[in-house]
Amino acid sequence: MPEGHSVHRIARQFRQNFQGHRVRVSSPQGRFAEGAAILDGRTVTDVKAVGKQMFIDFDDSVWLRVHLGMYGAWDFAGEITSDATIASANGRMGHTNQRGTDLGAAILDDAGENSLSSIGAPRKTRVRMSEQTKGLAGDEWDTFPPEPVGAVRVRLLTDAAVADLRGPTACEVIDDARVGAVIAKLGPDPLLDDSQDAEDRFTAVVRKKPTPIGLLLMDQTVVSGIGNVYRAELLFRARQNPHTPGRDVPEEVVRGIWRDWVRLLAIGVETGQMMTMDDLDPEAYRMAMASRDDRHWVYHRAGLPCRVCGTAIVVEEVATRKLYWCPSCQA
C-alpha cells in the first residue's frame, strides 16, 4: 500500500501539472461515469494530501477524494514536471542524504519507487519528457493523449498532461463538509502539522490505549500516513517491541517515534523512497537508494541477520499485515 510520502508526492505533482488548469474528466472503465460527468470541464483549484488520502479541489467547492489502498496508483503521461517545492536545499529533487551530502544525479530505484510517471502500485507507464525531467526513462508514444491502458477508473486531462487512476480503494465526489469530516477523523500528519500540539495529541492517544503499539502506528485515526514499511522501521529505530500496549510504552519513546516520523516522512517525500537507514557514506547511500534490500533495517528481511545484533529477523502476520522485527534489539 502506498504510504504517506507517496500520497504527498502525488499531490505535489498534481499541483505542479494540473492546478489552475481546466480539466477534462472521464471514466474509461465506466465505473466512475457519474462522478466524471460532475467534474468534467471544471478547473483544479487546490490539491491536498492528508496521510494516505488525497483531495483534489475543483471550482464551486467540488472535490475528488482518492484513497489508493493496496493496489491503486496514478499513472502520468505528457509533459510532466517535478515540483520545485520538493527539491532539496541545493535546488534539485532527492539529491542529498540525511546528513546533507550532495550526491549528484538523482538515483532511480529498481522498483521505480521514486518515478514521476507512476506513483502507487508499481507499473511501467508512458511519459514524454519535458525539459525539467529530461534524462528520466520513459516509453515513447505517437499521439497525445495516449489511449488508456487497462481498467482506468478516472482520467484527468489537460492540453499537456494526463493522469490515469487505477485500482483505488476509494474514489468519490464530495463537498466541503464531507472533506472536513473525513480529515477530522484522521490523526496528525507531520507534513501538515509538526507542531508541539500535534506531537502531544499523538502521544496522548497512544499512551491511553491498551492496543499494541505495532497496531496503533497503522491506525490512521492515531497518526496519518504510516504503513507497513514505516511501521516496522520506526519501531526498530526506537528499539520498541511491537507487541507492547501503547499505554505501557514510555512517554519519551512515544515522543521519539513521532519525531522520527517527522524526519523520515520528509526524507521520503524529498527522495521518493522510504529511506530509513542513517549515516551512510555516499556509496552505501547510492546502493540503498537503488535497491530496497539495502534501504531498511528489518522490513522484508525475515530470516536474515539483524544488521545490529545478528539475530534472525522475525515476520508475523498481525491484523492481516506482515510485521517484521528483531526479537533481540526490540525485546
C-alpha positions in Angstrom: 0.0 0.0 0.0 1.4 3.5 -0.9 2.4 5.2 2.3 2.1 8.9 3.3 5.2 10.1 1.4 3.9 8.7 -1.9 0.5 10.5 -1.5 2.2 13.8 -0.7 4.3 13.4 -3.8 1.2 12.7 -5.9 -0.5 15.8 -4.5 2.5 18.0 -5.2 2.8 16.6 -8.8 -0.9 17.4 -9.3 -0.3 20.9 -8.0 2.6 21.4 -10.4 0.9 20.0 -13.5 -2.9 20.3 -13.1 -3.7 23.1 -10.6 -5.1 26.2 -12.4 -6.0 24.1 -15.5 -9.4 23.4 -16.8 -9.6 19.6 -16.8 -11.4 17.1 -19.0 -12.5 14.2 -16.8 -13.7 10.8 -18.0 -14.0 7.2 -16.7 -12.7 4.9 -19.4 -13.6 1.9 -17.3 -17.1 3.3 -16.8 -17.3 2.7 -13.0 -17.0 6.4 -12.2 -19.0 7.8 -15.1 -21.4 9.9 -12.9 -18.6 11.4 -10.9 -16.6 12.2 -14.0 -19.6 14.0 -15.5 -19.8 16.2 -12.5 -16.1 17.1 -12.6 -15.7 17.4 -16.4 -14.8 20.9 -17.5 -14.0 22.2 -14.1 -10.8 23.9 -13.0 -8.5 22.3 -10.4 -8.0 24.9 -7.7 -6.2 23.1 -5.0 -4.8 19.6 -4.1 -4.4 18.3 -0.5 -2.8 15.2 0.9 -3.6 14.0 4.4 -1.9 10.8 5.3 -2.9 8.2 2.7 -5.8 10.2 1.3 -5.7 12.9 -1.4 -8.3 15.6 -2.1 -8.5 17.4 -5.4 -10.5 20.7 -5.2 -12.4 21.8 -8.3 -14.2 25.1 -8.7 -17.5 25.5 -6.9 -16.1 23.6 -3.9 -16.5 20.2 -5.6 -13.8 17.7 -4.5 -12.5 14.4 -5.7 -11.4 12.2 -2.8 -9.0 9.3 -3.6 -7.6 6.6 -1.3 -5.2 4.3 -3.3 -5.5 1.4 -0.9 -3.4 -1.7 -1.6 -3.5 -1.7 -5.4 -4.2 1.9 -6.5 -1.8 4.1 -8.5 -1.8 7.3 -10.5 -0.1 7.0 -13.9 1.1 10.2 -15.6 1.8 10.9 -19.2 2.5 14.1 -21.2 4.8 17.0 -20.2 5.1 16.0 -16.5 7.4 18.1 -14.5 8.7 17.7 -11.0 7.6 20.1 -8.2 10.2 22.6 -7.1 8.8 22.6 -3.6 10.1 19.1 -3.0 13.6 20.0 -4.1 16.4 19.7 -1.7 18.3 22.8 -0.4 20.5 22.8 -3.5 17.5 23.2 -5.7 17.4 19.6 -7.0 15.0 16.9 -6.0 16.3 13.9 -4.0 20.0 14.6 -4.3 21.0 14.7 -0.6 21.2 12.1 2.1 20.2 12.6 5.7 23.4 14.4 6.5 23.1 16.8 3.6 25.8 15.3 1.5 25.5 16.3 -2.2 25.3 13.0 -4.1 25.0 14.3 -7.7 22.3 13.0 -10.0 19.0 11.6 -8.7 19.0 7.9 -8.2 16.2 5.8 -9.6 15.5 2.7 -7.7 15.0 -0.8 -9.2 11.2 -0.8 -8.5 10.5 2.7 -9.8 9.5 3.9 -6.3 10.6 7.4 -7.0 9.2 7.6 -10.5 7.5 10.7 -11.8 5.5 8.6 -14.2 3.7 6.2 -11.9 3.1 6.6 -8.1 1.4 3.9 -6.1 1.4 0.2 -7.0 4.4 -0.2 -9.3 3.9 -0.4 -13.1 5.5 0.9 -16.2 3.9 3.8 -18.0 4.5 6.3 -20.7 5.9 9.8 -20.2 7.1 12.3 -22.7 9.9 14.2 -21.0 9.7 18.0 -20.6 12.9 20.0 -20.3 12.7 19.8 -16.4 12.6 16.0 -16.5 14.9 15.3 -19.4 17.1 12.2 -18.8 14.5 10.1 -17.0 13.5 6.9 -18.8 10.1 6.6 -20.4 8.3 4.8 -23.2 7.5 6.8 -26.3 4.0 7.3 -27.8 3.0 9.0 -31.0 -0.2 10.9 -30.2 -1.5 12.8 -27.2 -3.3 11.8 -25.2 -2.2 8.1 -25.3 -5.0 5.6 -25.2 -6.0 4.4 -21.7 -4.4 1.1 -20.8 -6.2 -1.3 -18.5 -9.0 -0.5 -16.1 -8.7 3.2 -15.8 -11.2 4.4 -13.2 -10.6 8.1 -13.8 -8.7 10.1 -16.4 -7.8 13.8 -15.8 -6.7 15.5 -18.9 -5.3 19.0 -19.7 -3.8 20.2 -23.0 -0.3 18.9 -21.9 -0.7 16.3 -19.3 -2.9 13.3 -18.4 -3.3 11.3 -15.1 -4.9 7.9 -15.1 -6.2 6.3 -11.8 -6.3 2.6 -11.5 -7.4 0.3 -8.7 -8.3 2.7 -5.9 -10.0 1.7 -2.6 -12.0 5.0 -2.6 -12.8 7.4 -5.4 -15.7 9.8 -4.9 -17.0 13.3 -5.5 -17.6 15.1 -2.2 -18.3 18.6 -0.9 -16.5 20.8 1.6 -18.4 19.4 4.6 -17.5 15.8 3.7 -13.9 16.8 3.2 -13.8 18.3 6.7 -15.5 15.3 8.2 -13.0 12.8 6.7 -10.0 14.9 7.7 -11.3 15.3 11.3 -11.2 11.6 11.8 -7.5 11.3 10.8 -4.6 11.5 13.2 -1.9 14.2 12.8 0.1 14.3 9.6 3.6 15.8 10.2 3.8 17.4 6.7 0.7 19.4 7.6 1.4 19.9 11.3 4.7 19.1 13.0 3.9 21.4 16.0 4.2 20.5 19.6 0.4 20.3 19.7 0.5 17.5 17.1 3.1 15.6 19.0 1.2 16.0 22.2 -2.0 14.8 20.5 -0.3 11.7 19.1 1.4 10.9 22.4 -1.8 11.3 24.5 -3.7 9.0 22.2 -1.1 6.3 22.1 -0.5 6.3 25.9 -4.1 5.8 26.8 -4.6 2.8 24.6 -4.3 -0.9 25.5 -3.7 -1.7 21.9 -0.2 -2.9 20.9 2.0 -0.1 19.6 2.5 -2.0 16.4 -1.2 -1.8 15.6 -1.6 1.8 16.8 1.0 3.1 14.3 -1.0 1.6 11.5 -4.3 3.2 12.8 -4.9 6.3 10.6 -7.0 7.8 13.4 -4.0 7.8 15.6 -1.4 9.1 13.1 -1.6 9.7 9.4 0.5 8.1 6.7 2.3 5.3 8.4 2.1 1.9 6.6 3.7 -1.5 6.9 7.3 -0.4 5.9 7.5 2.7 8.1 5.8 0.9 11.0 8.5 -1.8 11.1 11.3 0.7 10.6 10.1 3.2 13.2 9.7 0.6 15.8 13.1 -0.9 15.2 14.8 2.5 15.2 13.1 3.1 18.6 14.1 -0.4 19.8 10.5 -0.9 20.7 8.7 -4.2 21.0 5.7 -4.0 18.6 3.5 -6.0 21.0 3.8 -3.6 23.9 0.4 -1.9 24.7 0.5 1.8 23.8 -0.2 2.8 27.4 2.9 0.9 28.6 5.3 2.5 26.1 7.4 5.2 27.9 6.3 8.7 27.0 9.8 9.6 25.8 9.8 6.6 23.4 6.4 7.6 22.0 7.6 11.2 21.5 10.7 9.9 19.9 8.7 7.8 17.4 6.7 10.9 16.5 9.8 13.0 15.9 11.4 10.2 13.9 8.3 10.0 11.8 8.5 13.8 11.1 12.1 13.2 9.9 11.6 10.1 7.8 8.4 11.3 6.1 10.3 14.5 5.0 13.1 12.3 3.6 10.5 10.1 1.8 8.8 13.0 0.1 12.1 14.5 -1.0 13.7 11.3 -2.4 10.5 9.4 -3.3 11.9 6.4 -1.4 11.4 5.0 2.1 14.9 5.6 3.2 15.2 4.6 6.9 18.9 3.9 7.4 21.2 6.7 8.7 24.8 7.9 8.4 25.5 6.0 5.1 28.6 7.0 3.2 27.9 8.2 -0.4 28.5 4.7 -2.0 26.3 2.9 0.6 23.6 5.6 0.1 23.6 5.1 -3.7 23.2 1.4 -3.2 20.4 1.9 -0.7 18.6 4.4 -3.0 18.9 2.0 -5.9 17.7 -1.2 -4.1 15.2 -1.7 -1.3 17.2 -4.6 0.0 19.9 -2.1 1.1 17.5 0.6 2.4 15.8 -0.9 5.5 16.8 -2.2 8.9 14.2 -5.0 9.3 11.4 -4.7 6.6 11.3 -7.6 4.2 14.3 -9.2 5.9 12.6 -12.2 7.5 15.2 -14.9 8.5 18.1 -12.6 7.7 20.5 -11.5 10.4 19.7 -8.2 12.2 22.1 -5.5 10.9 22.8 -4.6 14.6 22.9 -7.8 16.6 22.8 -10.7 14.1 19.6 -12.3 15.4 17.3 -13.6 12.7 14.6 -11.1 11.8 11.1 -12.4 12.6 8.0 -11.9 10.5 4.5 -12.3 11.9 1.0 -11.8 10.5 -0.8 -9.2 12.6 -4.2 -7.9 11.5 -3.6 -9.4 8.1 -0.4 -7.5 7.6 3.2 -8.7 7.9 5.1 -7.3 10.8 8.9 -7.5 10.7 11.0 -7.0 13.9 14.2 -8.1 15.7 13.3 -10.2 18.9 16.6 -9.2 20.4 17.0 -5.5 19.7 13.3 -5.0 20.3 12.8 -7.4 23.2 
